Amino acid sequence: MTKDEILKLRAHLRRSFGSPALTVTPNAREREAADVTIGERKIGKIILDDEDGDRSFSFAMPIPVDRATLQEYLRKLFENDKLKIVSRMKKIDSVELNNGDDFLGVVSADDKAGSAFTLQMAILDFDLEDL
């Protein structure tokens, strides 16, 4: 990832989650990855997908709480009361995460008990164009 992409990814995630404290830094071990942090806490990882000449990114964030506290946890983490969990039709193992009416990504259960989740968010190259 280039330095310019890292800066654009940071701006995009800050805008998406409404969290100015969020930072994106190059991963020390992987050239095609970046770490996402809030303060000193690493919250997730961005991986570059450069297949067929189309550059896109995948943000993954583990969420160590159960379904009942998922929305509250995310709102508190990002300090944004507009974040909301929305059910997916006919899906019981995942939900959507929205910021207001804007879709951010899919939150999937990591186990059948629903005791932990992972947020998956696709970031396409055109998402970064205006940043």
N, C-alpha and C positions, 0 to 999 in steps of 0.2 A: 504494500500500500504506500502511496505517496504521502508526503506531508500535507499537501493540499487536500487529498481525500480524507485524511484524519481530521483536519479542521472542519471540513464540510460534514463529515459524519457526526462530529461533536455538535455542530450547530443544528443539524437535523434532529438528533436525539433530544437535545435540549428543548427544541420547539415541540417535538412530538409528545414528550412527557411533561412539558411545562416545568422543567427542572434546571435552573441556571447553574446549579452546583455540579451537574454531571460532567465528567471529563472522559476523553478518549485518548489513549496513549498507545504507541506501538507495543506489541507483545515482544518481550525480550528473546523468546525462543523461536517464534514463527514469523517469517517475513510477511506472510499473507494473513496476519491476524492482528487484532488490536484489543486492548482491555478497556472495559467500561467501568468507571468507578464513580462513587459519590463520596467525597471526602477521602478517607483512607481505605474505604471498603470497596473491594472489587465486587461488582454485581453481575457482570456478564462478559461476553466475548463476542467480537465481530470477526467473521471469517469472509475473506474475499472469494468470490466465485467468478472466475475469468474464462468460462467455457465459451467456445465459438466466438470469441472476440467481444462478447457482451459482458461488461463488468457490472456485477451486482454484489450485494453484501447480505450476510445473514447474521442477525443479532440473536443470540441465545442467552437467556437469563434463568438460572434455577431459582425457584421460589419455595422456601422451606416452610410453608404453612398449609393448613388444610383449606378446603373449599369455603368453609364458613367464615374464615378470616381473610380470604384472598383479596377482596376489594379494599378492605381497611388497611391491610399490609402495604399494598401498592400505593394507595393514597398517602400514607404516612412516609413511605420510602422516598417518593418523588415530591412530597409536599404539594400535592395537587388534588383537590377535592372533586375535580371534573373527571377524573379517571373512573371508569365504571366497567364492571363485568357484565357481559350480555350473553345470555344462553344462545346456543347454536341449535337450530332446528334438528330434531332427531339425533342429536349427539349428546351423550351423557359423560363422555370422557374428556371433553374439552369445552372451553368457553372463549368468547372473544373479549379482547381488551380494547376499549374505546377511550378517547379523550374527547369528552362531549359526544358529538355525533361522528367524529372521525375515527375510523377503524385503524388500530395500531398493529395488532397481531393476534395470534392464537395462543391460548394458554392451555396446555395439555397436562393431564394427570400423569405422573410418573409411575404410579402403582394403582392397583385396583381399589385400594382403600381411599385414594384421594388425599393422602397425607402430605404430598409434595407435588409441585407443578413445575413446568418449564414454559417460559414465554418464548415464542419463535416469531421473529419479525423480519420480513424481507425488506431490503432497502435497494431500490433500483437506481441505476445511474441517473435517470431523469428526476428522481427525488432530490438529487443534490445539485441540479442545474442552477437553481435560483439562489444558491447560498454562496 
